[in-house]
Amino acid sequence: MVKLDFQPKLFSTLKNYTKTDFTTDLMAGIIVGIVALPLAIAFGIASGVSPEKGIITAIVAGFIISFLGGSKVQIGGPTGAFIVIIYGIIQEYGIEGLMVATMMAGVLLILLGVFKLGTIIKFIPYPIIVGFTSGIAVTIFTTQIADIFGLQFGGEKVPGDFIGKWILYFHHFDTVNWWNVIVSLVSIFIIAITPKFSKKIPGSLIAIILVTVGVYLLKMYGGITCIDTIGDRFSIKAQLPAAAVPALDWEAIKNLFPVAITIAVLGAIESLLSATVADGVIGDRHDSNTELIAQGIANFVSPIFGGIPATGAIARTMTNINNGGKSPVSGIVHAVVLLLILLFLMPLAQYIPMACLAGVLVIVSYNMSGWRVFKGLLKNPKSDVTVLLITFFLTVIFDLTVAIEVGLVIACVLFMKRVMETTQISVITDEIDPNKESDLEVHEEHLIIPNGVEVYEINGPYFFGIATKFEEIMARLGDRPKIRIIRMRKVPFIDSTGIHNLTTLCEMSQKENIHIILSGVNERVHAVLEKSGFYELLGKENICSNINEALEVATREIAEFDEGNK
């Protein structure tokens, strides 16, 4: 029975909470809410949904993640990593399909937390994380080309794939709207230079305010009407929609299950990575499993109110820390601030130019790309570079689901290959030098191996990857000793294939009248072999605790063998 270990940080933090803490959390939450606004709108539109759905996600999921999460300062909401997945789901399955997939991902995240698999997510190889993060960045940039250049496709549908998009862009590049290009470049420039003047107010917010006012003035007094705004494409509803559960059918669940796994894995990786980064800054330690359960609940509830997938957001979390956020209260305040903006200021969002939001997402994709890290990883071992490049190109050319699946398979295969390479089997036929057995000089006499005895030393895990090495070595030696001592003191574990291989070796040896002795079997391996019934075949008298004892048994067996042949 799995014991549920669910301990939200909010409740433990409030035990010693002070008025001063609330004041700092209040200010941090207000600032983070303002920072989250343009990003939530941009991520919503880029994902193929209406702008308010991005804000609804930040409100609902952001509140739940802070209220129930395992990190003191984690800020949750929509992130750039999900843009590609969400867009693809909507193209193929529609909004209903997105709701079902997100809720399924929520259930998977809850299960990951309940079964305490939070730490396992951290073992996903770094090249895979960098590969698909950089791939997502390239894909996000690609989706913004049409708005940056104001391209017109004459009603032609934009393909969902990377290559198809670029083909369409090149075919219609003669429709470039240079006003859009100027708006995008000005937005990017403002965002880029803002940190030199202000650390508190985000450049994306300043860019949106200044550029929106500028475009409005151009439209009203300059007669420039060719710059599309959010209001030209979307009707904005300044309200939280009523809760609605999508219709579920078994066929949809089966089709969407791989996508749900991708959302869950990506959400788990990004949220735990964000929480880990935050821990390093504030000197705290988050609860991975509690965080995953909170992320799961957030992703299950968010679609019911019209939201999209959410996870922990590194940029907003760091903004929270840098502005004094000390507890989950700041995250709750951030959600309340966004709710107030949605209810009272959302109609103003219709004047924001699409080219300005494209500029915001260009900066997001640049920051996500981590090109310096990507470049650095290219100097690593070839196996890591292979995983990095395959994951990157699969993400860009196909989709993230394929990239994560193939990347994980390749990483597992390479890991097994490395483990196989670390496990060595050597044969000793003359003597054993005790001084070479450890890093200490023991000054003992060499152990002489009797004639007719071979000692096989296994150094490393005895699993399916190396199970055939015995056959290869024995075939290479081509001899038939009277006794084989298998020394297993450095075998940390053995799997079913290893047991089967060992059993087969004993059975073959018995047919050839070759005696098998095991030496130095550790407690864990000993328990596995005993449970499998292996000792009934070999006999417990042939299981020795150390090599000295094994050689004594072998010497007696040789003597008895020689005596019997006289």
C-alpha positions in Angstrom: 0.0 0.0 0.0 1.4 3.4 -1.0 1.4 5.9 1.7 0.4 9.4 0.5 3.0 11.9 1.4 1.3 15.2 0.5 2.5 18.2 2.5 1.8 21.6 0.8 4.4 24.2 1.7 1.7 26.9 2.3 0.5 25.3 5.5 4.0 24.7 7.0 5.0 28.3 6.0 2.0 29.9 7.7 2.9 28.5 11.1 5.5 31.3 11.6 4.1 33.8 9.1 4.3 37.5 10.1 2.8 40.8 8.9 6.2 41.8 7.4 6.2 38.5 5.4 2.7 39.3 4.1 3.8 42.8 3.0 6.7 41.5 1.0 4.7 38.7 -0.5 1.9 41.1 -1.5 4.3 43.4 -3.4 6.1 40.4 -5.0 2.7 38.9 -6.0 1.5 42.2 -7.6 4.7 42.5 -9.6 4.7 38.9 -10.7 1.0 39.2 -11.7 1.9 42.2 -13.9 4.9 40.3 -15.4 2.7 37.3 -16.1 0.0 39.3 -18.0 1.7 39.8 -21.4 3.2 36.3 -21.3 -0.1 34.7 -20.5 -1.8 36.5 -23.4 1.1 35.7 -25.8 1.3 32.0 -24.9 -2.5 31.7 -25.2 -2.6 33.2 -28.7 0.5 31.4 -29.9 -1.0 28.1 -28.7 -4.1 28.6 -30.9 -6.6 29.7 -28.3 -8.1 33.0 -27.3 -6.0 35.5 -25.2 -8.1 35.2 -22.1 -7.6 31.5 -21.9 -3.9 32.1 -21.3 -4.8 34.4 -18.4 -7.4 32.0 -17.1 -4.7 29.3 -17.0 -2.4 31.6 -15.0 -5.3 32.4 -12.6 -6.7 28.9 -11.9 -3.5 26.8 -12.3 -1.3 29.5 -10.7 -3.6 29.6 -7.6 -3.7 25.8 -7.2 0.1 25.3 -7.7 0.8 28.0 -5.1 -1.9 26.7 -2.7 -1.0 23.0 -2.8 2.5 23.0 -4.2 5.7 21.7 -2.6 7.8 24.8 -3.3 7.7 28.1 -1.3 8.2 30.4 -4.3 7.1 28.4 -7.4 4.9 30.4 -9.8 2.7 28.3 -12.1 1.0 29.1 -15.4 1.2 28.7 -19.1 4.7 28.4 -20.6 6.3 28.5 -23.9 7.2 24.8 -23.8 3.6 23.8 -24.3 2.9 26.1 -27.3 3.9 23.5 -29.9 2.0 20.6 -28.2 -1.2 22.6 -27.7 -1.2 24.0 -31.2 -0.8 20.5 -32.6 -3.6 19.0 -30.4 -6.0 21.7 -31.4 -5.2 21.3 -35.1 -5.9 17.5 -34.9 -8.5 17.1 -32.1 -9.9 20.5 -31.4 -10.4 22.3 -28.1 -12.3 19.3 -26.7 -9.3 17.1 -27.4 -7.0 19.6 -25.7 -9.2 19.6 -22.6 -9.2 15.8 -22.4 -5.5 15.5 -23.0 -4.7 18.1 -20.3 -7.0 16.4 -17.8 -5.4 13.1 -18.5 -1.9 14.6 -18.1 -3.2 16.0 -14.7 -4.1 12.5 -13.6 -0.7 11.1 -14.7 1.1 13.9 -12.8 -0.9 13.1 -9.7 0.0 9.4 -10.0 3.7 10.3 -10.4 3.5 12.2 -7.1 1.4 9.6 -5.3 3.8 6.8 -6.2 6.8 9.1 -5.2 8.3 9.2 -8.7 9.3 12.9 -8.4 13.0 12.1 -8.1 13.0 9.8 -11.1 12.1 12.7 -13.4 15.4 14.3 -12.4 17.3 11.4 -14.0 16.2 12.3 -17.5 19.5 13.0 -19.3 20.4 16.7 -19.7 21.1 16.5 -23.5 17.4 15.4 -23.9 16.2 18.4 -21.9 18.4 20.8 -23.8 17.5 19.2 -27.1 13.8 19.5 -26.9 13.9 22.9 -25.1 16.1 24.3 -27.9 13.8 22.6 -30.5 10.7 24.2 -28.9 12.4 27.6 -29.1 13.1 27.2 -32.8 9.5 26.1 -33.3 8.0 29.0 -31.3 10.1 31.4 -33.4 8.9 29.8 -36.6 5.2 30.2 -35.6 5.7 34.0 -35.1 7.2 34.7 -38.6 3.8 35.4 -40.1 2.9 38.1 -37.5 6.4 39.6 -37.5 6.3 40.2 -41.3 2.5 40.6 -41.5 2.3 37.9 -44.2 -1.0 37.3 -46.0 -1.9 33.7 -47.1 -5.1 34.4 -49.0 -7.1 32.0 -46.9 -4.6 29.2 -47.2 -4.3 27.2 -44.0 -1.0 27.3 -42.2 0.5 23.8 -42.0 1.2 22.4 -38.5 4.7 21.1 -39.4 8.0 23.1 -39.4 8.9 22.5 -43.1 5.4 23.1 -44.4 5.3 26.5 -42.5 8.6 27.7 -44.1 7.5 26.6 -47.6 4.3 28.6 -47.1 6.2 31.6 -45.8 8.5 31.7 -48.8 5.6 31.4 -51.2 3.9 34.4 -49.7 6.9 36.5 -48.7 6.0 39.1 -51.3 3.1 40.1 -49.0 5.4 41.5 -46.3 3.8 44.4 -44.3 6.7 46.6 -43.3 4.7 48.3 -40.6 4.5 45.0 -38.8 8.2 44.5 -39.2 8.8 47.9 -37.6 6.4 47.2 -34.7 8.1 43.8 -34.0 11.6 45.3 -34.1 10.7 48.2 -31.9 9.1 45.7 -29.4 12.2 43.5 -29.4 14.4 46.6 -28.9 12.4 47.9 -26.0 12.4 44.4 -24.3 16.2 44.1 -24.8 17.2 47.5 -23.4 14.7 47.6 -20.5 16.9 45.6 -18.0 19.5 48.4 -18.3 17.0 50.9 -16.9 14.6 48.8 -14.8 15.1 45.5 -13.0 11.6 45.5 -11.5 9.2 46.2 -14.4 9.5 43.7 -17.2 10.5 44.8 -20.7 7.6 42.9 -22.2 5.0 44.9 -20.3 6.8 48.2 -21.2 6.9 47.2 -24.8 3.3 46.3 -25.0 2.1 49.5 -23.3 4.4 51.8 -25.4 3.9 50.0 -28.7 0.1 49.6 -28.2 -0.2 53.4 -27.6 2.0 54.1 -30.6 0.0 51.9 -32.9 -3.3 53.3 -31.6 -2.1 56.9 -32.3 -0.9 55.8 -35.8 -4.3 54.3 -36.5 -6.3 57.3 -35.2 -4.2 60.2 -36.5 -1.9 58.7 -39.1 -4.4 56.6 -41.1 -2.2 53.4 -40.6 -4.8 50.6 -40.4 -2.8 47.7 -41.7 -1.4 46.6 -38.3 -3.4 43.8 -37.0 -4.3 43.8 -33.3 -5.8 41.2 -30.9 -9.2 42.7 -31.3 -9.0 42.2 -35.1 -8.7 38.4 -34.6 -10.4 37.6 -31.3 -13.4 38.6 -29.3 -12.3 39.0 -25.7 -14.5 38.0 -22.8 -13.7 39.7 -19.5 -15.0 36.9 -17.3 -14.2 33.5 -15.9 -16.2 31.0 -17.9 -18.6 28.5 -16.3 -17.1 25.1 -15.4 -17.6 22.6 -18.1 -16.4 19.0 -18.2 -15.7 17.6 -21.7 -17.4 14.6 -23.0 -15.1 11.6 -22.5 -15.1 8.5 -24.7 -12.7 5.6 -24.8 -11.6 6.2 -28.4 -10.5 9.8 -27.6 -8.7 8.7 -24.5 -6.7 6.0 -26.4 -5.8 8.5 -29.2 -4.8 11.2 -26.8 -2.9 9.1 -24.3 0.6 9.5 -26.0 0.0 13.3 -26.1 -1.1 13.3 -22.4 2.1 11.5 -21.5 4.1 14.2 -23.3 2.3 17.0 -21.5 2.8 15.2 -18.2 6.5 14.5 -18.7 7.3 18.0 -20.0 5.2 19.5 -17.2 7.0 17.4 -14.6 10.5 18.2 -15.9 9.9 22.0 -16.2 8.2 22.4 -12.9 10.8 20.3 -10.9 13.6 22.1 -12.8 12.1 25.5 -11.9 11.7 24.4 -8.2 15.2 23.1 -8.1 16.6 26.4 -9.5 14.5 28.3 -6.9 15.9 26.1 -4.1 19.4 27.0 -5.1 18.6 30.7 -4.8 16.6 30.8 -1.6 18.4 28.0 0.2 15.3 25.8 0.6 14.3 22.3 -0.5 11.1 21.6 -2.3 9.0 18.5 -2.0 9.0 16.9 -5.5 6.1 14.6 -5.0 3.9 17.2 -3.4 4.8 19.6 -6.3 3.8 16.9 -8.9 0.4 16.3 -7.2 -0.3 20.0 -7.1 0.7 20.3 -10.8 -1.6 17.4 -11.6 -4.5 18.9 -9.8 -3.9 22.3 -11.5 -3.8 20.6 -15.0 -7.0 18.6 -14.2 -9.0 21.6 -13.0 -7.7 24.3 -15.4 -9.3 22.9 -18.6 -12.7 22.7 -16.8 -12.6 26.5 -16.7 -11.3 26.9 -20.2 -7.5 26.8 -19.4 -4.6 25.1 -21.1 -1.7 23.0 -19.8 0.3 24.7 -17.1 3.6 24.1 -15.2 6.1 25.9 -13.0 7.6 28.9 -14.9 11.2 29.6 -14.2 11.2 33.3 -15.4 8.1 34.2 -13.2 9.5 32.1 -10.3 12.8 34.0 -10.4 10.8 37.3 -10.7 9.0 36.3 -7.5 12.2 35.6 -5.7 14.0 38.8 -6.9 11.0 40.9 -5.6 11.0 39.4 -2.1 8.6 36.5 -2.4 9.0 34.4 0.7 6.0 32.0 0.7 3.2 30.6 -1.6 1.2 33.6 -0.6 2.9 35.6 -3.3 1.8 33.1 -5.9 -1.8 33.3 -4.6 -1.6 37.1 -4.8 -0.3 36.9 -8.4 -3.3 34.8 -9.3 -5.7 37.3 -7.7 -4.0 40.3 -9.5 -4.5 38.5 -12.8 -8.2 37.8 -12.0 -8.8 41.5 -11.3 -7.0 42.4 -14.6 -9.2 39.9 -16.4 -12.4 41.3 -15.0 -11.7 45.0 -15.2 -8.9 45.7 -17.7 -9.1 42.9 -20.2 -11.1 44.8 -22.9 -8.0 47.1 -23.3 -6.0 44.0 -24.5 -7.9 44.2 -27.9 -5.6 47.2 -28.9 -2.4 45.2 -28.5 -0.7 44.6 -31.9 -0.1 41.0 -32.9 3.3 42.1 -34.2 4.2 43.3 -30.7 3.2 39.9 -29.1 5.3 38.3 -31.8 8.3 40.4 -30.7 7.6 39.2 -27.0 7.7 35.6 -28.1 10.8 36.1 -30.2 12.6 37.1 -27.0 11.0 34.2 -25.1 12.2 31.8 -27.8 15.7 33.3 -27.7 15.9 32.9 -23.9 14.6 29.3 -24.2 17.0 28.3 -26.9 20.0 28.2 -24.5 22.2 28.3 -27.5 25.4 28.7 -25.4 24.5 25.6 -23.5 23.7 23.8 -26.7 27.0 24.8 -28.3 28.8 23.7 -25.1 27.2 20.2 -25.2 28.5 19.7 -28.8 31.9 19.3 -27.2 30.8 16.4 -25.0 31.1 12.7 -25.8 29.6 11.6 -29.1 26.8 9.6 -27.5 25.6 12.8 -25.7 25.9 14.8 -28.9 23.9 12.2 -30.7 21.0 12.3 -28.2 21.1 16.1 -28.2 20.9 16.4 -32.0 18.4 13.7 -32.6 16.1 15.1 -29.9 16.5 18.7 -31.3 15.8 17.8 -34.9 12.9 15.4 -34.0 11.3 18.3 -32.0 11.7 20.8 -34.8 10.9 18.6 -37.8 8.3 16.2 -36.3 6.8 17.0 -32.9 7.7 16.9 -29.2 5.9 13.6 -28.5 8.1 11.8 -31.0 11.2 13.6 -29.8 10.7 12.7 -26.1 9.9 9.1 -26.9 12.8 8.5 -29.2 15.2 10.6 -27.1 14.4 8.6 -24.0 14.8 5.3 -25.8 18.2 6.3 -27.2 19.3 7.6 -23.8 18.2 4.2 -22.2 20.1 2.3 -24.9 23.2 4.4 -24.4 23.0 4.0 -20.7 22.8 0.2 -20.9 25.7 0.3 -23.3 27.8 2.3 -20.8 26.8 -0.1 -17.9 27.8 -3.0 -20.1 31.1 -1.4 -20.8 31.7 -1.0 -17.0 31.0 -4.6 -16.3 34.0 -6.8 -16.9 34.6 -10.5 -16.6 38.2 -11.7 -16.2 39.7 -15.2 -15.9 42.5 -16.1 -13.5 44.2 -19.5 -13.7 47.5 -19.1 -11.8 47.4 -17.0 -8.6 45.6 -14.1 -6.9 47.6 -11.2 -5.5 45.8 -9.9 -2.3 47.7 -6.6 -2.6 45.8 -5.9 -5.8 42.4 -6.6 -4.1 42.1 -3.1 -2.5 43.8 0.2 -2.3 45.7 -0.9 0.9 48.9 -2.9 1.1 47.9 -6.0 3.1 51.3 -7.9 2.7 49.7 -11.3 2.4 51.0 -14.2 0.4 49.6 -14.8 -3.1 46.7 -17.2 -3.3 47.7 -20.1 -5.5 45.0 -21.5 -7.8 45.2 -25.3 -8.0 45.6 -27.0 -11.4 42.3 -27.7 -13.0 40.6 -24.6 -11.4 39.6 -21.4 -13.2 38.5 -18.3 -11.3 36.0 -16.0 -13.1 35.9 -12.5 -11.7 32.7 -10.4 -12.4 33.1 -6.7 -11.8 29.8 -4.9 -12.2 26.1 -5.6 -12.5 25.2 -9.0 -13.8 22.2 -8.2 -16.0 20.8 -9.0 -19.5 23.3 -6.7 -21.2 26.3 -8.8 -20.2 24.7 -12.2 -19.7 26.4 -13.6 -22.9 29.9 -12.6 -21.9 30.5 -15.9 -20.1 29.7 -17.9 -23.2 32.0 -15.6 -25.2 34.9 -16.0 -22.8 34.5 -19.8 -22.4 34.3 -20.2 -26.2 37.4 -18.2 -26.6 39.4 -20.2 -23.9 38.1 -23.5 -25.4 39.3 -25.5 -22.3 37.5 -27.7 -19.8 38.7 -27.2 -16.2 37.6 -29.5 -13.4 36.2 -26.5 -11.3 35.0 -23.0 -12.1 34.9 -20.5 -9.3 32.7 -17.6 -10.1 33.7 -14.6 -7.9 30.8 -12.2 -7.5 31.9 -9.9 -4.7 31.7 -6.9 -7.0 28.3 -7.7 -8.4 25.8 -5.2 -6.9 22.7 -6.8 -8.4 21.5 -9.6 -10.8 18.4 -9.7 -12.9 16.3 -12.5 -14.4 18.4 -12.9 -17.5 21.5 -13.1 -15.4 19.9 -15.8 -13.2 18.9 -17.7 -16.3 22.4 -17.4 -17.8 24.0 -18.6 -14.5 21.5 -21.5 -14.3 22.3 -22.5 -17.9 26.0 -22.3 -17.2 25.6 -24.6 -14.2 23.5 -27.1 -16.1 26.0 -27.2 -19.0 28.9 -27.5 -16.6 27.3 -30.4 -14.7 26.8 -32.3 -18.0 30.5 -31.8 -18.7 31.4 -32.8 -15.1 32.7 -29.4 -14.3 32.1 -28.2 -10.7 30.8 -24.7 -10.1 31.5 -22.7 -6.9 30.2 -19.2 -6.2 32.4 -16.8 -4.1 31.7 -13.5 -2.3 28.0 -13.2 -3.1 26.6 -10.1 -1.4 23.4 -10.2 0.6 21.1 -8.6 -2.0 22.3 -11.0 -4.8 22.3 -13.9 -2.4 18.6 -13.3 -1.5 17.6 -13.0 -5.2 19.4 -16.3 -6.1 17.9 -18.1 -3.1 14.4 -16.9 -3.9 14.8 -18.0 -7.6 15.7 -21.6 -6.5 19.1 -21.4 -8.0 20.8 -22.9 -4.9 18.8 -26.1 -5.2 20.6 -26.7 -8.4 24.1 -25.7 -7.1 23.9 -26.7 -3.5 24.5 -24.4 -0.6 27.8 -26.0 0.2 29.1 -24.5 -3.0 28.3 -20.9 -1.9 31.3 -19.5 -0.3 31.6 -16.1 1.6 35.1 -15.3 0.3 37.8 -16.5 -2.2 39.9 -18.2 0.5 37.0 -20.5 1.4 36.2 -21.1 -2.3 39.8 -22.1 -3.0 39.7 -24.5 0.0 36.5 -26.1 -1.3 38.1 -26.4 -4.8 41.3 -27.9 -3.4 39.3 -30.6 -1.5 37.2 -31.3 -4.6 40.4 -31.7 -6.7 41.9 -34.0 -4.1 38.7 -36.1 -4.0 38.6 -36.2 -7.8 42.2 -37.3 -8.0 41.7 -39.9 -5.3 38.7 -41.3 -7.2 40.7 -41.7 -10.3 43.5 -43.8 -8.7 
